[in-house]
Amino acid sequence: MGQLEEALAAYNRTIELEPAFEIAWDNKGVTLARLGRFEEALEAYEKVLVRSPKYTEAGQEKARFFLLLARKKKSLKLIVWPLKSGLIISKL
């Protein structure tokens, strides 16, 4: 298990013991994001914001990942569009 997975396990244990601990939820979000698990990171930030709506760091991170996910979806559309349109791509 790598360091990020170990950190995630530690945050999960902390949250089990103290579900209202916003910093653990925030750090879980950061760790999930570093693992590329953006949807789960968003869920963790949402847990922070439900408990503490003025927790600005979590709000900023949540907004950042919404942008990243939106860009990812737009990129996928741009990749799939030529295939759906019947265009032939000879070189990438």
C-alpha positions, 0 to 999 in steps of 0.5 A: 500500500502506498503513502496516499492509500495509507493516508486515506485509510487513516482519514477513514478511521478518523471519520469513523471515530469522529464523523463531524471532524471537518479537517479529516473530511477535507484531507480525505478529499485532498488525498482522493484527488491526488489519487485521481478519484475526483468524484469521491473527492467531491463527495468528501468536500460536500460532507465538509460543506454540509457540516460547515458551509463557511469552510472556504478551503473545501468550497474552493476545492469543490469548485476546482474539481467541478471545473476539472470534471467539466473539462474532462467531459468536454475533452471526451466529447471532442475525442468521441465526436470524430468517431460518431461523425464517421470522420477518419483520423489517419494520424494523431 
